Every structure is written in C-alpha cells, then in structure tokens.
Amino acid sequence: MSLSIVTWNVNSIKSRLHLLLPWLKETTPDVVLLQETKTVDDAFPRMEIEDLGYNIALFGQKTYNGVAIFSRLPLEDIRIGLPGDDSDMEARYIEAVVSTKDGAVRVASAYVPNGQSPDSDKFQYKLRFLARLKAHMQELLKLEEAFVIGGDYNVAPAPIDVYDPASLDGTVCYHPLEREALYSILHLGMYDAFRTLHPHKQTFSWWDYRSAGFETGKGLRIDHLLLSPQATDRLVSCEVLQNLRGLEKPSDHAPVICALKM
C-alpha cells in the first residue's frame, strides 16, 4: 500500500471549506496536515471532516495560527506544541503517529512564524522557533523511525524556489539567516521531499494576494514536507497542487502532497 500525506496552509479553515471538503471527498488523501486554521478547537468544523472518514487532532487558537492533523487511520501518541519553550503558547505544532498494517509513520504539522521583517522581534522569534524545530527533529531522528514534518516553513531554501532571487535576497522568507536555519535542519539528515524527487524543477507553493502573484507567476516555494531517512526510503512521489490556488476564493498557499510506499 501507499500512504499519501498532504500539507496545506488553508489560511482559515472556515473560509476554505468550500475548497477543502470537495477536494478531500474526491482525492481521499490518507493524512492531511493543515496550518493557519485560525479557530479555537470548539469552533472547528469537526463534523464535516469526520463525515468524510477522518480522525482529527487539533491545536487551535482564536483568529491566528492553528494546526491540525486529519487521518483515515487511527491517530496515536498525539503531542501538542513544540518543545523547548514552555512560555510559547502559539498554536504552531502538532504531532501524531499513524499506524498502518505495514508499519507506522510519525507525522507533524508545523506553522513556522512569518517573521514580519528582518529588523523585528517577530523575526527573532522565527529564528528561535526554527532552532527549536531543529532540536526536536534531532531527537526524533534518534528513534530511527519514519516521520514526516510537513508545514508552512515560511522559508524558500534556494534561488530556484523564488521568482526573483536577486531582489528578494535579504527579505522575509528568503533571508540568509532563515535559509541557514532551514539548511541546518536538512543537514541533520532530513530530506525535502519535493526537491529530492525534482532537483531542477521550479515550482512555487505560495503567491501573494496583494500583487496578483499567482496570475503573474511571482511565487515562492515555502511549504515543505521534510522526511526522515526512513521515510525518504519509501518516497515515491511529491507534487505541488497548484490548481487549487487558481479556484474561487483560494488560500494563498497550494497543498503539497507526497506518497510513501509502505
């Protein structure tokens, strides 16, 4: 069997149900990792998702942030929040284990802070968050298990991942310090699923609403599925589903989907 895993920053679950529900019904991915759900857990449209056959794990927050995991298989060992800073109450990380008859895969949904601007406190928070994420992945790697941490990382790793590397260099999402932080995670032994299978393909996953970015091709690839070596050994496909960005009232992000052979 294969296990399909999707990451998608929906930019408000309630505003994107008209896209999400038909897509889930038609595509039936096994695991869905959402970011920016922007609602408290009690107000989440749980019934609509469960009616499609999904188990749900939530870490919500009013108006901002919010992450979720949907799975057609049981969710076990659910963990809320990223370790390393007990004072950080923002809903940006959730993790669980999905068990199949052919083995288990740990999955997580991560929403890395945008950072606002390089001279802001929010940018420093972003770098600290990436450092905590690295430390957590380092601990997970010691378990020598298959795991996938998908999410909106708000970092484009390389020139091929942005529409204009010269003008964007030093700006948020393509700042040298951010890229260094992401590469330090990859250097632990993690693999970028899309780039592993498509080393020379330029594809974006985010386009700014304000500048007609999608219509003009001005995008960034900032949504990633990062895989442990054990998961990478099972990787058979990975694509960015740009068609969903072109539909009515879309998120500014497109989903990224991978398949693992179990």
Residue pairs with C-beta under 8 A, 6 or more apart in sequence:
1 100
1 101
1 102
1 261
1 262
2 236
2 259
2 260
2 261
2 262
3 30
3 31
3 98
3 100
3 105
3 259
3 260
3 262
4 29
4 30
4 31
4 257
4 258
4 259
5 29
5 30
5 31
5 32
5 33
5 105
5 107
5 148
5 150
5 225
5 257
5 258
5 259
5 260
6 29
6 31
6 32
6 33
6 150
6 255
6 256
6 257
7 33
7 34
7 35
7 109
7 150
7 151
7 152
7 223
7 224
7 225
7 255
7 256
7 257
8 32
8 33
8 34
8 35
8 223
8 251
8 253
8 254
8 255
8 256
9 34
9 35
9 36
9 111
9 151
9 152
9 206
9 223
9 251
9 252
9 253
10 16
10 20
10 34
10 35
10 36
10 37
10 251
10 253
11 36
11 38
11 251
11 252
11 253
12 36
12 37
12 38
12 39
12 251
13 20
13 34
13 37
13 38
13 39
13 44
13 45
13 66
13 68
14 38
14 39
14 45
15 249
16 249
16 250
16 251
17 45
17 48
18 248
18 249
19 244
19 247
19 249
19 250
19 251
21 48
21 49
21 52
23 244
24 32
24 49
24 52
24 54
24 70
25 52
28 53
28 72
29 257
30 71
30 72
30 73
30 98
31 69
31 70
31 71
31 72
31 73
31 98
31 105
31 107
32 54
32 68
32 69
32 70
32 71
33 67
33 68
33 69
33 107
33 108
33 109
33 150
33 151
34 66
34 67
34 68
34 69
34 70
34 109
35 66
35 67
35 109
35 110
35 111
35 151
35 152
36 65
36 66
36 111
36 152
37 44
37 58
37 60
37 65
37 66
37 67
37 68
38 61
38 63
38 64
38 65
38 66
39 60
39 61
39 62
39 66
40 60
40 61
40 62
41 58
41 59
41 60
43 60
44 56
44 58
44 60
44 68
46 56
46 58
49 56
49 70
50 56
53 72
54 70
54 71
54 72
55 70
55 71
55 72
55 73
55 74
55 75
56 68
56 69
56 70
56 75
57 68
57 69
57 71
57 75
57 78
57 94
57 96
58 66
58 67
58 68
58 94
59 66
59 67
59 68
59 80
59 81
59 91
59 93
59 94
60 66
60 68
60 91
61 90
61 91
64 90
64 91
65 90
65 91
65 92
65 111
66 91
66 111
67 91
67 92
67 93
67 94
67 109
67 110
67 111
67 151
68 94
68 109
69 75
69 78
69 94
69 96
69 107
69 108
69 109
71 96
71 98
71 107
73 98
73 99
73 100
74 98
74 99
75 96
75 97
75 98
76 96
76 97
76 98
76 99
77 95
77 96
77 97
77 106
78 94
78 95
78 96
79 94
79 95
79 96
80 93
80 94
81 88
81 92
81 93
81 94
82 88
82 92
82 93
82 110
82 129
82 132
82 133
82 136
83 132
83 135
83 136
84 131
84 132
84 135
84 136
85 128
85 132
88 129
90 113
91 111
92 110
92 111
92 112
92 113
92 129
93 108
93 109
93 110
93 111
93 133
94 108
94 109
95 106
95 107
95 108
95 109
95 149
96 106
96 107
96 108
97 104
97 105
97 106
97 107
98 104
98 105
98 106
98 107
100 262
102 262
103 146
103 262
104 145
104 146
105 145
105 146
105 147
105 148
105 231
105 260
105 262
106 140
106 145
106 146
106 147
106 148
107 147
107 148
107 149
107 150
108 147
108 148
108 149
108 150
108 151
109 150
109 151
110 133
110 149
110 150
110 151
110 152
110 153
111 151
111 152
112 126
112 129
112 130
112 133
112 151
112 152
112 153
112 154
112 155
113 122
113 125
113 126
113 129
113 154
114 122
114 126
114 154
114 172
114 173
115 122
115 123
115 125
115 126
115 127
115 154
115 172
115 173
115 175
115 178
116 122
116 123
116 172
117 123
117 172
118 170
118 171
118 172
118 175
118 177
123 172
123 175
126 154
126 178
127 177
127 178
127 181
130 155
130 178
130 181
130 182
130 185
131 181
133 149
133 185
134 181
134 184
134 185
134 188
137 149
137 185
137 188
137 190
137 226
138 188
140 147
140 228
141 188
141 189
141 190
141 228
144 230
145 228
145 230
146 227
146 228
146 230
146 231
146 233
146 234
146 260
147 227
147 228
147 230
147 231
148 193
148 225
148 226
148 227
148 228
148 231
148 258
148 260
149 190
149 225
149 226
150 223
150 224
150 225
150 226
150 256
151 223
151 224
152 206
152 222
152 223
152 253
153 182
153 222
153 223
153 224
154 172
154 173
154 178
154 222
155 173
155 174
155 178
155 179
155 181
155 182
155 222
156 162
156 168
156 173
156 174
156 179
156 220
156 221
156 222
157 179
157 182
157 183
157 186
157 192
157 195
157 221
157 224
158 179
158 195
159 165
160 200
160 202
161 202
161 204
161 220
161 221
161 222
162 168
162 174
162 219
162 220
162 221
163 204
163 217
163 218
163 219
163 220
164 218
165 174
168 174
168 220
169 175
169 176
170 176
172 178
173 220
173 222
174 220
185 226
186 192
186 226
189 228
189 229
190 226
190 227
190 228
191 226
191 227
191 228
191 229
191 231
191 232
191 235
192 224
192 225
192 226
192 227
193 224
193 225
193 226
193 227
193 232
193 235
193 238
193 256
193 258
194 203
194 221
194 224
194 225
194 238
194 239
194 240
194 256
194 258
196 227
196 232
196 235
196 238
197 235
197 237
197 238
198 238
203 221
203 240
203 242
204 217
204 219
204 220
204 221
204 240
204 242
204 254
205 219
205 220
205 221
205 222
205 223
205 240
205 242
205 253
205 254
205 256
206 213
206 219
206 220
206 221
206 222
206 223
206 252
206 253
206 254
207 213
207 214
207 218
207 219
207 220
207 245
207 252
208 218
208 252
209 252
211 218
213 219
213 252
214 245
214 246
221 240
223 240
223 253
223 254
223 255
223 256
224 256
225 238
225 256
225 258
227 235
227 258
231 260
234 260
234 261
234 262
235 258
235 259
235 260
235 261
236 259
236 260
236 261
237 257
237 258
237 259
238 256
238 257
238 258
238 259
239 256
239 257
239 258
240 254
240 255
240 256
241 254
241 255
241 256
241 257
242 254
243 254
244 250
244 251
244 254
244 255
245 251
245 252
245 253
245 254
